[in-house]
Amino acid sequence: MAPPAISTSVTELPESRVRVEAAVPPEEVEKSIAQAARALGRSMRVPGFRAGKAPAPVVIQRVGREAVLDEAVRDSIGSWYSAAIDAAAIVPVGEPALDMGELPGQGQPLTFSIEIGVRPQAQLGEYKGLEVGKREPGASDEQVEAEVERLRERAGRLATVERPAAEGDFVVMDYKGTLAGEPFDGGEGRDQMIELGSGRLVPGFEEQLTGASAGDERTIRVTFPDASESGDEGEARGSGSPALAGQEVEFAVAVKEVKAKELPPVDDELAAEAGFDTLEELRDDIRERLSEGEERRIEAEFREAVLDSAVANAKVGVPDPLVEARSRELWDQMLHSLSHQGISKDMYLQISGRSEEEIVAEGKADAERQLRREAVLAAVVAAESIEPSEEEVLEALEQAAPAESTSARKLLERMKSAGRLDAFKAELAQRKALDLLADSARPITVQQAQARDKLWTPGADAEERASQLWTPGS
């Protein structure tokens, strides 16, 4: 369905906000009234008509035009809002303040206004031919041997040993837990195998099995952690039951076997298990794969560094209310992602041990960085008159079409009819702008970049980025 035709006017306000005055044409209003009347009619019994089959004019006459119009506005304001944003050609940031005008009479347009933050404007500085540090690709011998060791671990076999268990060994056991002398749900198991030192059980449990031998019986006392102490691995660490949080529990444990992992030697036989003739071939393959992955990471780092250098050269005003609005958007996006993993907002807050306000505050630095980057890319798009061709749009849609079980051409028509094509083309234009920046940039060594006191050095803020909220599950 094509989006409704909405006329708009835009007034710029302070702190990167705008007011959009929107008018829905009378014919669109009447169409929405008729749709709302038909929906209401499906639950009405009107003399002379079959149940739920009363025509829209009859429903409007019985219920009253104002009541039906009110219902129509409730049903349609979402699509009218989206159409107004598109017609105004703005990129909104944060929650809107929506002000509805008076409900119109027949044949009159419906008016409403929107106040909302928008993407800030950037005044470009130097953005072409930037000198930016770029790491050299290549896998070190240490990285290769670490991969060989991981392969060796996977090829290891467990063998029963006649000695006390040590960290890294596996213990096969029966156990029965009691809370204040009474059994509890999930507190009993037979022939369970655990790895000592893995940290997968309640803190203190594995440590008390160190030194145990087959045939030993032990009494293990542990205190289940609170949810806020157990972190993201609460379930794995045995703190899944809220009733046990903070409680001291006693386990009667019977050790049945102690097993140790026997690792194969690093030789041609290990390589053969991985599908190679010799150990040297295996190492060469590992080095090649690591180098390919490293090259992709380096290229991504370089593109990001080029963009950040262009941002550093530009002037971008980013008011704090806009930063907070974007940070809240990012938080909402994360909650949406977590909901698909079965994690509720309250559950995440409890696990993280932080309040919503603390999380939003911590996300402000990332939010401001995003806004500055987007503003600069938009300015480059305008300065270079970048507009994706239909062939480029189709090429991009080729990647998305299989997931939609359709062709790129049909997906293009679907996006046109839904009014989503302009937003998609704007996204493509920003990608092309970043391509332009990266292609024109001149790579220099990381040492040269550091010597010139560049604002960003590849890898320098990797730890900071890894600790940011906005990488759930990565």
Secondary structure as UniProt FT lines:
FT   STRAND          7..13
FT   TURN            14..16
FT   STRAND          17..24
FT   HELIX           26..41
FT   TURN            42..43
FT   TURN            47..48
FT   TURN            51..52
FT   HELIX           56..63
FT   HELIX           65..88
FT   STRAND          92..100
FT   TURN            106..107
FT   STRAND          110..118
FT   STRAND          122..123
FT   STRAND          131..133
FT   HELIX           141..155
FT   STRAND          157..160
FT   TURN            167..168
FT   STRAND          170..179
FT   TURN            180..181
FT   STRAND          182..195
FT   TURN            196..197
FT   TURN            203..206
FT   HELIX           207..209
FT   TURN            210..211
FT   TURN            214..215
FT   STRAND          217..223
FT   HELIX           227..230
FT   HELIX           231..233
FT   TURN            234..238
FT   HELIX           242..244
FT   TURN            245..246
FT   STRAND          248..262
FT   HELIX           268..273
FT   TURN            274..275
FT   HELIX           279..313
FT   STRAND          315..316
FT   HELIX           320..339
FT   TURN            340..342
FT   HELIX           345..352
FT   HELIX           356..362
FT   HELIX           364..383
FT   TURN            384..385
FT   HELIX           390..400
FT   HELIX           401..404
FT   HELIX           408..418
FT   HELIX           421..440
FT   STRAND          442..444
FT   HELIX           446..451
FT   TURN            452..453
FT   TURN            458..461
FT   HELIX           462..466
FT   TURN            469..470
FT   TURN            472..473
//
